[in-house]
Structure formats: structure tokens, C-alpha cells
Amino acid sequence: MLGIARRAGAPISFWEFTRKGAVVTAVSIALAAIYLWLRYFVLLH
């Protein structure tokens, strides 16, 4: 991913990539947790 950005003329530092990736990961985990909670605890009854 970093190589593609560099070739496109928009270099991204490792730490910038890591910070943005951590946010995306946290949001994905939160959405998955909400889905699982709804699926197995709310909608099951």
C-alpha cells in the first residue's frame, strides 16, 4: 500500500499509515461487535 501511494505521488509515512489503520481496525471491530450483539442477543428472542 505504501509503495502504491509513493508511485502515485502521495507518499505516506509508516506512522501515518499505522494511525489510520488503527482507526479503521477499531471501527471494524466495533461494528462487528454491535452486529454480533444484535444478532445473538437482541434478535434471537
PDBQT receptor file of N, H, CA, C and O in Angstrom, charges set to zero:
ATOM      1  N   MET A   1       0.826  -1.185   0.000  1.00  0.00    +0.000 N 
ATOM      2  CA  MET A   1       0.000   0.000   0.000  1.00  0.00    +0.000 C 
ATOM      3  C   MET A   1       0.875   1.255   0.000  1.00  0.00    +0.000 C 
ATOM      4  O   MET A   1       0.599   2.212  -0.724  1.00  0.00    +0.000 OA
ATOM      5  N   LEU A   2       1.922   1.244   0.809  1.00  0.00    +0.000 N 
ATOM      6  H   LEU A   2       2.147   0.466   1.397  1.00  0.00    +0.000 HD
ATOM      7  CA  LEU A   2       2.792   2.419   0.867  1.00  0.00    +0.000 C 
ATOM      8  C   LEU A   2       3.517   2.637  -0.455  1.00  0.00    +0.000 C 
ATOM      9  O   LEU A   2       3.716   3.773  -0.883  1.00  0.00    +0.000 OA
ATOM     10  N   GLY A   3       3.910   1.536  -1.099  1.00  0.00    +0.000 N 
ATOM     11  H   GLY A   3       3.748   0.612  -0.751  1.00  0.00    +0.000 HD
ATOM     12  CA  GLY A   3       4.573   1.638  -2.395  1.00  0.00    +0.000 C 
ATOM     13  C   GLY A   3       3.652   2.191  -3.465  1.00  0.00    +0.000 C 
ATOM     14  O   GLY A   3       4.082   2.982  -4.304  1.00  0.00    +0.000 OA
ATOM     15  N   ILE A   4       2.407   1.791  -3.446  1.00  0.00    +0.000 N 
ATOM     16  H   ILE A   4       2.057   1.148  -2.764  1.00  0.00    +0.000 HD
ATOM     17  CA  ILE A   4       1.423   2.294  -4.414  1.00  0.00    +0.000 C 
ATOM     18  C   ILE A   4       1.226   3.795  -4.218  1.00  0.00    +0.000 C 
ATOM     19  O   ILE A   4       1.179   4.550  -5.189  1.00  0.00    +0.000 OA
ATOM     20  N   ALA A   5       1.111   4.224  -2.966  1.00  0.00    +0.000 N 
ATOM     21  H   ALA A   5       1.148   3.611  -2.177  1.00  0.00    +0.000 HD
ATOM     22  CA  ALA A   5       0.944   5.652  -2.687  1.00  0.00    +0.000 C 
ATOM     23  C   ALA A   5       2.170   6.434  -3.139  1.00  0.00    +0.000 C 
ATOM     24  O   ALA A   5       2.036   7.519  -3.705  1.00  0.00    +0.000 OA
ATOM     25  N   ARG A   6       3.346   5.904  -2.901  1.00  0.00    +0.000 N 
ATOM     26  H   ARG A   6       3.455   5.022  -2.442  1.00  0.00    +0.000 HD
ATOM     27  CA  ARG A   6       4.578   6.583  -3.304  1.00  0.00    +0.000 C 
ATOM     28  C   ARG A   6       4.643   6.725  -4.820  1.00  0.00    +0.000 C 
ATOM     29  O   ARG A   6       5.007   7.786  -5.326  1.00  0.00    +0.000 OA
ATOM     30  N   ARG A   7       4.294   5.669  -5.549  1.00  0.00    +0.000 N 
ATOM     31  H   ARG A   7       3.997   4.807  -5.138  1.00  0.00    +0.000 HD
ATOM     32  CA  ARG A   7       4.318   5.733  -7.014  1.00  0.00    +0.000 C 
ATOM     33  C   ARG A   7       3.279   6.706  -7.548  1.00  0.00    +0.000 C 
ATOM     34  O   ARG A   7       3.479   7.300  -8.608  1.00  0.00    +0.000 OA
ATOM     35  N   ALA A   8       2.175   6.880  -6.834  1.00  0.00    +0.000 N 
ATOM     36  H   ALA A   8       2.012   6.397  -5.973  1.00  0.00    +0.000 HD
ATOM     37  CA  ALA A   8       1.123   7.797  -7.266  1.00  0.00    +0.000 C 
ATOM     38  C   ALA A   8       1.452   9.246  -6.911  1.00  0.00    +0.000 C 
ATOM     39  O   ALA A   8       0.693  10.154  -7.247  1.00  0.00    +0.000 OA
ATOM     40  N   GLY A   9       2.568   9.465  -6.240  1.00  0.00    +0.000 N 
ATOM     41  H   GLY A   9       3.186   8.727  -5.966  1.00  0.00    +0.000 HD
ATOM     42  CA  GLY A   9       2.977  10.817  -5.901  1.00  0.00    +0.000 C 
ATOM     43  C   GLY A   9       2.412  11.326  -4.591  1.00  0.00    +0.000 C 
ATOM     44  O   GLY A   9       2.437  12.530  -4.333  1.00  0.00    +0.000 OA
ATOM     45  N   ALA A  10       1.905  10.433  -3.762  1.00  0.00    +0.000 N 
ATOM     46  H   ALA A  10       1.885   9.455  -3.972  1.00  0.00    +0.000 HD
ATOM     47  CA  ALA A  10       1.355  10.822  -2.459  1.00  0.00    +0.000 C 
ATOM     48  C   ALA A  10       1.966   9.937  -1.382  1.00  0.00    +0.000 C 
ATOM     49  O   ALA A  10       1.296   9.046  -0.860  1.00  0.00    +0.000 OA
ATOM     50  N   PRO A  11       3.237  10.173  -1.043  1.00  0.00    +0.000 N 
ATOM     51  CA  PRO A  11       3.893   9.307  -0.054  1.00  0.00    +0.000 C 
ATOM     52  C   PRO A  11       3.225   9.400   1.319  1.00  0.00    +0.000 C 
ATOM     53  O   PRO A  11       2.791  10.473   1.739  1.00  0.00    +0.000 OA
ATOM     54  N   ILE A  12       3.150   8.278   1.999  1.00  0.00    +0.000 N 
ATOM     55  H   ILE A  12       3.502   7.406   1.658  1.00  0.00    +0.000 HD
ATOM     56  CA  ILE A  12       2.551   8.187   3.328  1.00  0.00    +0.000 C 
ATOM     57  C   ILE A  12       3.609   7.606   4.258  1.00  0.00    +0.000 C 
ATOM     58  O   ILE A  12       4.241   6.600   3.935  1.00  0.00    +0.000 OA
ATOM     59  N   SER A  13       3.798   8.235   5.404  1.00  0.00    +0.000 N 
ATOM     60  H   SER A  13       3.284   9.052   5.666  1.00  0.00    +0.000 HD
ATOM     61  CA  SER A  13       4.776   7.705   6.351  1.00  0.00    +0.000 C 
ATOM     62  C   SER A  13       4.207   6.453   7.022  1.00  0.00    +0.000 C 
ATOM     63  O   SER A  13       2.996   6.229   7.037  1.00  0.00    +0.000 OA
ATOM     64  N   PHE A  14       5.104   5.655   7.570  1.00  0.00    +0.000 N 
ATOM     65  H   PHE A  14       6.087   5.837   7.559  1.00  0.00    +0.000 HD
ATOM     66  CA  PHE A  14       4.675   4.433   8.246  1.00  0.00    +0.000 C 
ATOM     67  C   PHE A  14       3.734   4.745   9.390  1.00  0.00    +0.000 C 
ATOM     68  O   PHE A  14       2.724   4.062   9.562  1.00  0.00    +0.000 OA
ATOM     69  N   TRP A  15       4.048   5.778  10.184  1.00  0.00    +0.000 N 
ATOM     70  H   TRP A  15       4.868   6.333  10.044  1.00  0.00    +0.000 HD
ATOM     71  CA  TRP A  15       3.226   6.097  11.359  1.00  0.00    +0.000 C 
ATOM     72  C   TRP A  15       1.874   6.671  10.963  1.00  0.00    +0.000 C 
ATOM     73  O   TRP A  15       0.877   6.425  11.642  1.00  0.00    +0.000 OA
ATOM     74  N   GLU A  16       1.826   7.430   9.874  1.00  0.00    +0.000 N 
ATOM     75  H   GLU A  16       2.636   7.630   9.323  1.00  0.00    +0.000 HD
ATOM     76  CA  GLU A  16       0.539   7.932   9.381  1.00  0.00    +0.000 C 
ATOM     77  C   GLU A  16      -0.339   6.755   8.946  1.00  0.00    +0.000 C 
ATOM     78  O   GLU A  16      -1.529   6.711   9.255  1.00  0.00    +0.000 OA
ATOM     79  N   PHE A  17       0.253   5.818   8.236  1.00  0.00    +0.000 N 
ATOM     80  H   PHE A  17       1.221   5.854   7.985  1.00  0.00    +0.000 HD
ATOM     81  CA  PHE A  17      -0.464   4.620   7.809  1.00  0.00    +0.000 C 
ATOM     82  C   PHE A  17      -0.945   3.816   9.015  1.00  0.00    +0.000 C 
ATOM     83  O   PHE A  17      -2.072   3.321   9.030  1.00  0.00    +0.000 OA
ATOM     84  N   THR A  18      -0.079   3.688  10.030  1.00  0.00    +0.000 N 
ATOM     85  H   THR A  18       0.837   4.090  10.018  1.00  0.00    +0.000 HD
ATOM     86  CA  THR A  18      -0.430   2.931  11.230  1.00  0.00    +0.000 C 
ATOM     87  C   THR A  18      -1.575   3.589  11.990  1.00  0.00    +0.000 C 
ATOM     88  O   THR A  18      -2.495   2.904  12.436  1.00  0.00    +0.000 OA
ATOM     89  N   ARG A  19      -1.528   4.904  12.141  1.00  0.00    +0.000 N 
ATOM     90  H   ARG A  19      -0.780   5.461  11.779  1.00  0.00    +0.000 HD
ATOM     91  CA  ARG A  19      -2.607   5.613  12.849  1.00  0.00    +0.000 C 
ATOM     92  C   ARG A  19      -3.939   5.441  12.129  1.00  0.00    +0.000 C 
ATOM     93  O   ARG A  19      -4.954   5.142  12.759  1.00  0.00    +0.000 OA
ATOM     94  N   LYS A  20      -3.939   5.628  10.824  1.00  0.00    +0.000 N 
ATOM     95  H   LYS A  20      -3.115   5.871  10.312  1.00  0.00    +0.000 HD
ATOM     96  CA  LYS A  20      -5.190   5.486  10.069  1.00  0.00    +0.000 C 
ATOM     97  C   LYS A  20      -5.659   4.038  10.064  1.00  0.00    +0.000 C 
ATOM     98  O   LYS A  20      -6.858   3.773  10.146  1.00  0.00    +0.000 OA
ATOM     99  N   GLY A  21      -4.733   3.111   9.970  1.00  0.00    +0.000 N 
ATOM    100  H   GLY A  21      -3.758   3.326   9.903  1.00  0.00    +0.000 HD
ATOM    101  CA  GLY A  21      -5.094   1.700  10.012  1.00  0.00    +0.000 C 
ATOM    102  C   GLY A  21      -5.673   1.293  11.350  1.00  0.00    +0.000 C 
ATOM    103  O   GLY A  21      -6.584   0.466  11.402  1.00  0.00    +0.000 OA
ATOM    104  N   ALA A  22      -5.161   1.857  12.435  1.00  0.00    +0.000 N 
ATOM    105  H   ALA A  22      -4.421   2.529  12.393  1.00  0.00    +0.000 HD
ATOM    106  CA  ALA A  22      -5.689   1.551  13.768  1.00  0.00    +0.000 C 
ATOM    107  C   ALA A  22      -7.121   2.048  13.908  1.00  0.00    +0.000 C 
ATOM    108  O   ALA A  22      -7.955   1.378  14.516  1.00  0.00    +0.000 OA
ATOM    109  N   VAL A  23      -7.410   3.218  13.348  1.00  0.00    +0.000 N 
ATOM    110  H   VAL A  23      -6.732   3.763  12.854  1.00  0.00    +0.000 HD
ATOM    111  CA  VAL A  23      -8.776   3.752  13.395  1.00  0.00    +0.000 C 
ATOM    112  C   VAL A  23      -9.721   2.851  12.604  1.00  0.00    +0.000 C 
ATOM    113  O   VAL A  23     -10.805   2.516  13.080  1.00  0.00    +0.000 OA
ATOM    114  N   VAL A  24      -9.314   2.463  11.410  1.00  0.00    +0.000 N 
ATOM    115  H   VAL A  24      -8.433   2.735  11.023  1.00  0.00    +0.000 HD
ATOM    116  CA  VAL A  24     -10.147   1.584  10.584  1.00  0.00    +0.000 C 
ATOM    117  C   VAL A  24     -10.377   0.255  11.294  1.00  0.00    +0.000 C 
ATOM    118  O   VAL A  24     -11.490  -0.270  11.278  1.00  0.00    +0.000 OA
ATOM    119  N   THR A  25      -9.344  -0.288  11.910  1.00  0.00    +0.000 N 
ATOM    120  H   THR A  25      -8.440   0.138  11.923  1.00  0.00    +0.000 HD
ATOM    121  CA  THR A  25      -9.467  -1.551  12.641  1.00  0.00    +0.000 C 
ATOM    122  C   THR A  25     -10.425  -1.413  13.819  1.00  0.00    +0.000 C 
ATOM    123  O   THR A  25     -11.270  -2.283  14.031  1.00  0.00    +0.000 OA
ATOM    124  N   ALA A  26     -10.305  -0.335  14.585  1.00  0.00    +0.000 N 
ATOM    125  H   ALA A  26      -9.618   0.371  14.412  1.00  0.00    +0.000 HD
ATOM    126  CA  ALA A  26     -11.180  -0.124  15.744  1.00  0.00    +0.000 C 
ATOM    127  C   ALA A  26     -12.634   0.013  15.320  1.00  0.00    +0.000 C 
ATOM    128  O   ALA A  26     -13.519  -0.550  15.963  1.00  0.00    +0.000 OA
ATOM    129  N   VAL A  27     -12.891   0.750  14.253  1.00  0.00    +0.000 N 
ATOM    130  H   VAL A  27     -12.172   1.208  13.730  1.00  0.00    +0.000 HD
ATOM    131  CA  VAL A  27     -14.264   0.907  13.760  1.00  0.00    +0.000 C 
ATOM    132  C   VAL A  27     -14.803  -0.429  13.277  1.00  0.00    +0.000 C 
ATOM    133  O   VAL A  27     -15.957  -0.760  13.549  1.00  0.00    +0.000 OA
ATOM    134  N   SER A  28     -13.995  -1.200  12.569  1.00  0.00    +0.000 N 
ATOM    135  H   SER A  28     -13.057  -0.931  12.348  1.00  0.00    +0.000 HD
ATOM    136  CA  SER A  28     -14.434  -2.511  12.081  1.00  0.00    +0.000 C 
ATOM    137  C   SER A  28     -14.784  -3.447  13.231  1.00  0.00    +0.000 C 
ATOM    138  O   SER A  28     -15.799  -4.142  13.183  1.00  0.00    +0.000 OA
ATOM    139  N   ILE A  29     -13.951  -3.466  14.259  1.00  0.00    +0.000 N 
ATOM    140  H   ILE A  29     -13.126  -2.902  14.298  1.00  0.00    +0.000 HD
ATOM    141  CA  ILE A  29     -14.215  -4.324  15.418  1.00  0.00    +0.000 C 
ATOM    142  C   ILE A  29     -15.478  -3.869  16.139  1.00  0.00    +0.000 C 
ATOM    143  O   ILE A  29     -16.284  -4.699  16.560  1.00  0.00    +0.000 OA
ATOM    144  N   ALA A  30     -15.659  -2.553  16.284  1.00  0.00    +0.000 N 
ATOM    145  H   ALA A  30     -15.005  -1.879  15.942  1.00  0.00    +0.000 HD
ATOM    146  CA  ALA A  30     -16.859  -2.034  16.954  1.00  0.00    +0.000 C 
ATOM    147  C   ALA A  30     -18.116  -2.410  16.182  1.00  0.00    +0.000 C 
ATOM    148  O   ALA A  30     -19.104  -2.835  16.781  1.00  0.00    +0.000 OA
ATOM    149  N   LEU A  31     -18.094  -2.261  14.868  1.00  0.00    +0.000 N 
ATOM    150  H   LEU A  31     -17.292  -1.916  14.381  1.00  0.00    +0.000 HD
ATOM    151  CA  LEU A  31     -19.259  -2.621  14.057  1.00  0.00    +0.000 C 
ATOM    152  C   LEU A  31     -19.543  -4.117  14.127  1.00  0.00    +0.000 C 
ATOM    153  O   LEU A  31     -20.702  -4.526  14.199  1.00  0.00    +0.000 OA
ATOM    154  N   ALA A  32     -18.504  -4.925  14.106  1.00  0.00    +0.000 N 
ATOM    155  H   ALA A  32     -17.563  -4.593  14.048  1.00  0.00    +0.000 HD
ATOM    156  CA  ALA A  32     -18.689  -6.373  14.211  1.00  0.00    +0.000 C 
ATOM    157  C   ALA A  32     -19.266  -6.746  15.571  1.00  0.00    +0.000 C 
ATOM    158  O   ALA A  32     -20.128  -7.620  15.657  1.00  0.00    +0.000 OA
ATOM    159  N   ALA A  33     -18.799  -6.094  16.635  1.00  0.00    +0.000 N 
ATOM    160  H   ALA A  33     -18.098  -5.384  16.565  1.00  0.00    +0.000 HD
ATOM    161  CA  ALA A  33     -19.319  -6.376  17.976  1.00  0.00    +0.000 C 
ATOM    162  C   ALA A  33     -20.791  -6.001  18.077  1.00  0.00    +0.000 C 
ATOM    163  O   ALA A  33     -21.581  -6.738  18.666  1.00  0.00    +0.000 OA
ATOM    164  N   ILE A  34     -21.162  -4.863  17.509  1.00  0.00    +0.000 N 
ATOM    165  H   ILE A  34     -20.520  -4.264  17.031  1.00  0.00    +0.000 HD
ATOM    166  CA  ILE A  34     -22.569  -4.449  17.520  1.00  0.00    +0.000 C 
ATOM    167  C   ILE A  34     -23.416  -5.444  16.741  1.00  0.00    +0.000 C 
ATOM    168  O   ILE A  34     -24.488  -5.841  17.196  1.00  0.00    +0.000 OA
ATOM    169  N   TYR A  35     -22.940  -5.845  15.571  1.00  0.00    +0.000 N 
ATOM    170  H   TYR A  35     -22.069  -5.522  15.201  1.00  0.00    +0.000 HD
ATOM    171  CA  TYR A  35     -23.679  -6.819  14.769  1.00  0.00    +0.000 C 
ATOM    172  C   TYR A  35     -23.872  -8.122  15.535  1.00  0.00    +0.000 C 
ATOM    173  O   TYR A  35     -24.981  -8.654  15.576  1.00  0.00    +0.000 OA
ATOM    174  N   LEU A  36     -22.811  -8.640  16.139  1.00  0.00    +0.000 N 
ATOM    175  H   LEU A  36     -21.910  -8.208  16.105  1.00  0.00    +0.000 HD
ATOM    176  CA  LEU A  36     -22.916  -9.902  16.870  1.00  0.00    +0.000 C 
ATOM    177  C   LEU A  36     -23.848  -9.779  18.069  1.00  0.00    +0.000 C 
ATOM    178  O   LEU A  36     -24.619 -10.695  18.350  1.00  0.00    +0.000 OA
ATOM    179  N   TRP A  37     -23.783  -8.653  18.777  1.00  0.00    +0.000 N 
ATOM    180  H   TRP A  37     -23.156  -7.909  18.549  1.00  0.00    +0.000 HD
ATOM    181  CA  TRP A  37     -24.672  -8.430  19.914  1.00  0.00    +0.000 C 
ATOM    182  C   TRP A  37     -26.125  -8.417  19.454  1.00  0.00    +0.000 C 
ATOM    183  O   TRP A  37     -26.983  -9.060  20.059  1.00  0.00    +0.000 OA
ATOM    184  N   LEU A  38     -26.392  -7.678  18.374  1.00  0.00    +0.000 N 
ATOM    185  H   LEU A  38     -25.695  -7.156  17.883  1.00  0.00    +0.000 HD
ATOM    186  CA  LEU A  38     -27.760  -7.646  17.852  1.00  0.00    +0.000 C 
ATOM    187  C   LEU A  38     -28.198  -9.025  17.380  1.00  0.00    +0.000 C 
ATOM    188  O   LEU A  38     -29.309  -9.462  17.680  1.00  0.00    +0.000 OA
ATOM    189  N   ARG A  39     -27.347  -9.698  16.658  1.00  0.00    +0.000 N 
ATOM    190  H   ARG A  39     -26.445  -9.343  16.414  1.00  0.00    +0.000 HD
ATOM    191  CA  ARG A  39     -27.695 -10.985  16.043  1.00  0.00    +0.000 C 
ATOM    192  C   ARG A  39     -27.980 -12.060  17.083  1.00  0.00    +0.000 C 
ATOM    193  O   ARG A  39     -28.947 -12.809  16.947  1.00  0.00    +0.000 OA
ATOM    194  N   TYR A  40     -27.161 -12.143  18.109  1.00  0.00    +0.000 N 
ATOM    195  H   TYR A  40     -26.376 -11.534  18.220  1.00  0.00    +0.000 HD
ATOM    196  CA  TYR A  40     -27.264 -13.266  19.038  1.00  0.00    +0.000 C 
ATOM    197  C   TYR A  40     -27.952 -12.950  20.362  1.00  0.00    +0.000 C 
ATOM    198  O   TYR A  40     -28.344 -13.872  21.078  1.00  0.00    +0.000 OA
ATOM    199  N   PHE A  41     -28.110 -11.672  20.707  1.00  0.00    +0.000 N 
ATOM    200  H   PHE A  41     -27.792 -10.923  20.126  1.00  0.00    +0.000 HD
ATOM    201  CA  PHE A  41     -28.720 -11.359  21.997  1.00  0.00    +0.000 C 
ATOM    202  C   PHE A  41     -30.022 -10.571  21.880  1.00  0.00    +0.000 C 
ATOM    203  O   PHE A  41     -30.885 -10.684  22.752  1.00  0.00    +0.000 OA
ATOM    204  N   VAL A  42     -30.179  -9.795  20.847  1.00  0.00    +0.000 N 
ATOM    205  H   VAL A  42     -29.479  -9.703  20.139  1.00  0.00    +0.000 HD
ATOM    206  CA  VAL A  42     -31.376  -8.966  20.716  1.00  0.00    +0.000 C 
ATOM    207  C   VAL A  42     -32.381  -9.619  19.781  1.00  0.00    +0.000 C 
ATOM    208  O   VAL A  42     -33.546  -9.784  20.145  1.00  0.00    +0.000 OA
ATOM    209  N   LEU A  43     -31.958  -9.987  18.600  1.00  0.00    +0.000 N 
ATOM    210  H   LEU A  43     -31.012  -9.854  18.304  1.00  0.00    +0.000 HD
ATOM    211  CA  LEU A  43     -32.876 -10.507  17.587  1.00  0.00    +0.000 C 
ATOM    212  C   LEU A  43     -33.199 -11.982  17.764  1.00  0.00    +0.000 C 
ATOM    213  O   LEU A  43     -34.103 -12.497  17.107  1.00  0.00    +0.000 OA
ATOM    214  N   LEU A  44     -32.481 -12.661  18.632  1.00  0.00    +0.000 N 
ATOM    215  H   LEU A  44     -31.746 -12.242  19.166  1.00  0.00    +0.000 HD
ATOM    216  CA  LEU A  44     -32.699 -14.091  18.832  1.00  0.00    +0.000 C 
ATOM    217  C   LEU A  44     -33.992 -14.354  19.590  1.00  0.00    +0.000 C 
ATOM    218  O   LEU A  44     -34.638 -15.378  19.367  1.00  0.00    +0.000 OA
ATOM    219  N   HIS A  45     -34.370 -13.466  20.465  1.00  0.00    +0.000 N 
ATOM    220  H   HIS A  45     -33.845 -12.634  20.646  1.00  0.00    +0.000 HD
ATOM    221  CA  HIS A  45     -35.543 -13.685  21.311  1.00  0.00    +0.000 C 
ATOM    222  C   HIS A  45     -36.810 -13.452  20.583  1.00  0.00    +0.000 C 
ATOM    223  O   HIS A  45     -37.889 -13.596  21.159  1.00  0.00    +0.000 OA
TER     224      HIS A  45
